[in-house]
Amino acid sequence: MFVIEPWLSNVLHLVLTVVFLLYLYRLSEKLND
């Protein structure tokens, strides 16, 4: 295991959260259609 910089870890977590929310948004749009 390699050590990740704390800020990099935070950025990565933020990006994953945004991607996940976008995915849910697109999915709900499809279901509502």
C-alpha distance matrix in Angstrom:
0.0 3.8 6.6 9.3 12.9 14.8 17.5 15.3 13.9 17.6 18.8 16.5 17.7 21.2 21.2 20.1 22.8 25.4 24.7 24.9 28.2 29.6 29.0 30.8 33.5 34.2 34.1 36.7 38.8 39.0 39.9 42.6 44.1
3.8 0.0 3.8 6.4 9.8 12.4 14.9 12.7 12.0 15.8 16.8 15.0 16.7 19.9 19.9 19.4 22.2 24.5 24.1 24.9 27.9 29.1 28.9 30.9 33.4 34.1 34.4 36.9 38.8 39.2 40.5 42.9 44.3
6.6 3.8 0.0 3.8 6.6 9.0 11.8 10.4 9.7 13.3 14.7 13.7 15.1 18.2 18.8 18.7 21.1 23.4 23.6 24.4 27.0 28.5 28.8 30.6 32.8 33.9 34.4 36.6 38.5 39.3 40.5 42.7 44.2
9.3 6.4 3.8 0.0 3.8 6.3 8.4 6.6 6.3 9.9 11.0 10.2 12.0 14.7 15.3 15.7 18.0 20.1 20.5 21.6 24.0 25.4 25.9 27.8 29.8 30.9 31.8 33.9 35.6 36.6 37.9 39.9 41.4
12.9 9.8 6.6 3.8 0.0 3.8 5.6 5.1 6.2 8.7 10.0 10.5 12.3 14.3 15.3 16.5 18.4 20.1 21.1 22.4 24.4 25.8 26.9 28.7 30.3 31.6 32.8 34.7 36.2 37.5 38.9 40.6 42.2
14.8 12.4 9.0 6.3 3.8 0.0 3.8 5.4 5.1 6.3 8.7 9.9 10.6 12.4 14.3 15.4 16.6 18.5 20.1 21.1 22.7 24.5 25.8 27.1 28.7 30.5 31.6 33.1 34.8 36.4 37.6 39.1 40.9
17.5 14.9 11.8 8.4 5.6 3.8 0.0 3.8 5.3 5.0 6.2 8.6 9.8 10.5 12.3 14.2 15.3 16.5 18.3 19.9 21.1 22.5 24.3 25.8 26.9 28.6 30.2 31.6 33.0 34.7 36.2 37.4 39.1
15.3 12.7 10.4 6.6 5.1 5.4 3.8 0.0 3.8 5.4 5.0 6.1 8.5 9.8 10.5 12.2 14.1 15.3 16.4 18.2 19.9 21.0 22.4 24.3 25.6 26.9 28.4 30.2 31.5 33.0 34.6 36.1 37.6
13.9 12.0 9.7 6.3 6.2 5.1 5.3 3.8 0.0 3.8 5.5 5.1 6.1 8.6 9.9 10.6 12.3 14.3 15.4 16.4 18.4 20.0 21.0 22.6 24.3 25.8 26.8 28.6 30.3 31.6 32.9 34.6 36.3
17.6 15.8 13.3 9.9 8.7 6.3 5.0 5.4 3.8 0.0 3.8 5.4 5.1 6.1 8.6 9.9 10.5 12.3 14.3 15.3 16.5 18.4 19.9 21.1 22.5 24.4 25.7 27.0 28.6 30.4 31.6 32.9 34.8
18.8 16.8 14.7 11.0 10.0 8.7 6.2 5.0 5.5 3.8 0.0 3.8 5.4 5.0 6.1 8.6 9.8 10.6 12.3 14.1 15.4 16.5 18.2 20.0 21.0 22.6 24.2 25.8 27.0 28.7 30.3 31.6 33.1
16.5 15.0 13.7 10.2 10.5 9.9 8.6 6.1 5.1 5.4 3.8 0.0 3.8 5.4 5.1 6.2 8.6 10.0 10.6 12.2 14.3 15.4 16.4 18.4 19.9 21.1 22.4 24.4 25.8 27.0 28.6 30.3 31.7
17.7 16.7 15.1 12.0 12.3 10.6 9.8 8.5 6.1 5.1 5.4 3.8 0.0 3.8 5.5 5.2 6.2 8.7 10.0 10.5 12.3 14.3 15.3 16.5 18.3 20.1 21.0 22.6 24.4 25.8 26.9 28.6 30.4
21.2 19.9 18.2 14.7 14.3 12.4 10.5 9.8 8.6 6.1 5.0 5.4 3.8 0.0 3.8 5.5 5.1 6.2 8.6 9.9 10.6 12.3 14.2 15.4 16.5 18.4 19.9 21.2 22.6 24.5 25.8 27.0 28.8
21.2 19.9 18.8 15.3 15.3 14.3 12.3 10.5 9.9 8.6 6.1 5.1 5.5 3.8 0.0 3.8 5.4 5.2 6.1 8.5 9.9 10.6 12.2 14.3 15.3 16.5 18.2 20.0 21.1 22.6 24.4 25.8 27.1
20.1 19.4 18.7 15.7 16.5 15.4 14.2 12.2 10.6 9.9 8.6 6.2 5.2 5.5 3.8 0.0 3.8 5.5 5.1 6.0 8.6 9.9 10.4 12.3 14.1 15.4 16.3 18.3 19.9 21.1 22.5 24.3 25.8
22.8 22.2 21.1 18.0 18.4 16.6 15.3 14.1 12.3 10.5 9.8 8.6 6.2 5.1 5.4 3.8 0.0 3.8 5.5 5.1 6.2 8.6 9.8 10.6 12.2 14.3 15.2 16.5 18.4 20.0 21.1 22.5 24.4
25.4 24.5 23.4 20.1 20.1 18.5 16.5 15.3 14.3 12.3 10.6 10.0 8.7 6.2 5.2 5.5 3.8 0.0 3.8 5.4 5.1 6.1 8.5 9.9 10.4 12.3 14.1 15.3 16.5 18.4 20.0 21.0 22.6
24.7 24.1 23.6 20.5 21.1 20.1 18.3 16.4 15.4 14.3 12.3 10.6 10.0 8.6 6.1 5.1 5.5 3.8 0.0 3.8 5.5 5.1 6.1 8.7 9.8 10.6 12.2 14.3 15.3 16.6 18.4 20.0 21.2
24.9 24.9 24.4 21.6 22.4 21.1 19.9 18.2 16.4 15.3 14.1 12.2 10.5 9.9 8.5 6.0 5.1 5.4 3.8 0.0 3.8 5.5 5.0 6.3 8.6 10.0 10.5 12.3 14.3 15.4 16.5 18.4 20.1
28.2 27.9 27.0 24.0 24.4 22.7 21.1 19.9 18.4 16.5 15.4 14.3 12.3 10.6 9.9 8.6 6.2 5.1 5.5 3.8 0.0 3.8 5.3 5.1 6.1 8.7 9.7 10.5 12.3 14.3 15.3 16.4 18.4
29.6 29.1 28.5 25.4 25.8 24.5 22.5 21.0 20.0 18.4 16.5 15.4 14.3 12.3 10.6 9.9 8.6 6.1 5.1 5.5 3.8 0.0 3.8 5.4 5.0 6.2 8.5 9.9 10.5 12.4 14.3 15.3 16.6
29.0 28.9 28.8 25.9 26.9 25.8 24.3 22.4 21.0 19.9 18.2 16.4 15.3 14.2 12.2 10.4 9.8 8.5 6.1 5.0 5.3 3.8 0.0 3.8 5.4 5.2 6.1 8.6 9.9 10.7 12.4 14.3 15.5
30.8 30.9 30.6 27.8 28.7 27.1 25.8 24.3 22.6 21.1 20.0 18.4 16.5 15.4 14.3 12.3 10.6 9.9 8.7 6.3 5.1 5.4 3.8 0.0 3.8 5.5 5.0 6.1 8.5 9.8 10.4 12.1 14.2
33.5 33.4 32.8 29.8 30.3 28.7 26.9 25.6 24.3 22.5 21.0 19.9 18.3 16.5 15.3 14.1 12.2 10.4 9.8 8.6 6.1 5.0 5.4 3.8 0.0 3.8 5.4 5.3 6.2 8.7 10.0 10.6 12.4
34.2 34.1 33.9 30.9 31.6 30.5 28.6 26.9 25.8 24.4 22.6 21.1 20.1 18.4 16.5 15.4 14.3 12.3 10.6 10.0 8.7 6.2 5.2 5.5 3.8 0.0 3.8 5.5 5.0 6.3 8.7 9.9 10.7
34.1 34.4 34.4 31.8 32.8 31.6 30.2 28.4 26.8 25.7 24.2 22.4 21.0 19.9 18.2 16.3 15.2 14.1 12.2 10.5 9.7 8.5 6.1 5.0 5.4 3.8 0.0 3.8 5.4 5.1 6.3 8.7 10.0
36.7 36.9 36.6 33.9 34.7 33.1 31.6 30.2 28.6 27.0 25.8 24.4 22.6 21.2 20.0 18.3 16.5 15.3 14.3 12.3 10.5 9.9 8.6 6.1 5.3 5.5 3.8 0.0 3.8 5.3 5.0 6.1 8.5
38.8 38.8 38.5 35.6 36.2 34.8 33.0 31.5 30.3 28.6 27.0 25.8 24.4 22.6 21.1 19.9 18.4 16.5 15.3 14.3 12.3 10.5 9.9 8.5 6.2 5.0 5.4 3.8 0.0 3.8 5.5 5.2 6.2
39.0 39.2 39.3 36.6 37.5 36.4 34.7 33.0 31.6 30.4 28.7 27.0 25.8 24.5 22.6 21.1 20.0 18.4 16.6 15.4 14.3 12.4 10.7 9.8 8.7 6.3 5.1 5.3 3.8 0.0 3.8 5.5 5.2
39.9 40.5 40.5 37.9 38.9 37.6 36.2 34.6 32.9 31.6 30.3 28.6 26.9 25.8 24.4 22.5 21.1 20.0 18.4 16.5 15.3 14.3 12.4 10.4 10.0 8.7 6.3 5.0 5.5 3.8 0.0 3.8 5.4
42.6 42.9 42.7 39.9 40.6 39.1 37.4 36.1 34.6 32.9 31.6 30.3 28.6 27.0 25.8 24.3 22.5 21.0 20.0 18.4 16.4 15.3 14.3 12.1 10.6 9.9 8.7 6.1 5.2 5.5 3.8 0.0 3.8
44.1 44.3 44.2 41.4 42.2 40.9 39.1 37.6 36.3 34.8 33.1 31.7 30.4 28.8 27.1 25.8 24.4 22.6 21.2 20.1 18.4 16.6 15.5 14.2 12.4 10.7 10.0 8.5 6.2 5.2 5.4 3.8 0.0
